[in-house]
Amino acid sequence: MNAFEEMCGPKPSAKATATAKAAHDVVYGKAGLVRACAHFHVQEQAVIQYIIDKTEYETKIDIERAMSAVDPDNYGNK
């Protein structure tokens, strides 16, 4: 199980939590990748994978929300 999957579960490990915190700092510009990883003692690849997995999950949710708002009878009609 990767860090993102663990963070969605009931009891994420300390390593998954540290990876999520490092990813948060990187994404929001609080720290560069190398510095965030050194601060939280996690691997760069794990943080990169966390960002990819989180982005993929958020994209799927956005698409599902958008599709649920589409009226199938008027889809494509302007």
N, C-alpha and C positions, 0 to 999 in steps of 0.2 A: 504494500500500500504506500502511495506517495504522500508527501506532506499535505498537499491540498485535500486529498481524500480523508486523511486523518483529521484535518481541521474541521471537516464537515461532520465528523463522527462525535460521539458522546464524550470521549476522553482522549484528546490529542496528546501526543507525547511532548516532552520538553523540546525535543529536536524539531518536531513539526511546528511548534509554536515559535521557536527561534527563527526558523526558516520563513514563516509567515511575516514575522516582524521585520526581518531583513528585506523581504520582498516589498513590504509596505514602504519602508524607508527609501528603497531604490525607485519605486514607481512614483512616489510623491516628491522626489528630488531632495530628500533630507540627507542622503548620502549616496556616494557612488557604490557600484557593485562590490568592489574589492574592500572598501572601508566597511560597508555594512556586514559583509561576510566575516571579516576579521572581528568586528565588534560582537556579533552574535555567535561566533565560532561555528559557522556552517559553511558548506561547500558552495562555491559559485554556481556549479551546475544544478544543484538542488534549488537554489533561488530562481534561476532562470526557468527551470521546469515548473516551479510553483507559479510563476508569472504566466507562463504559457497555459497551464491547466486552468488557472483562474479566469484568464481571458476567454478561453474556449467555453468554459461553463457559463460565463456572463453573456457571451454571444448567443449561445443556445437558448438561454432564458429570454433574451431580447427578441429573438426570432419567434419563439413560442408565444410571447405576449403580443407581438405584432400580428401574427397569424390568427390569434384568437379574436382580434379586433376587426378582422376582415369579414365583410358581409359576402358570403359565397355567391349570392344571387347578383351582386353588383361588382364582383371582382373583375377588374380589367375594363369595365364600362366607364366611360367618362362623358 
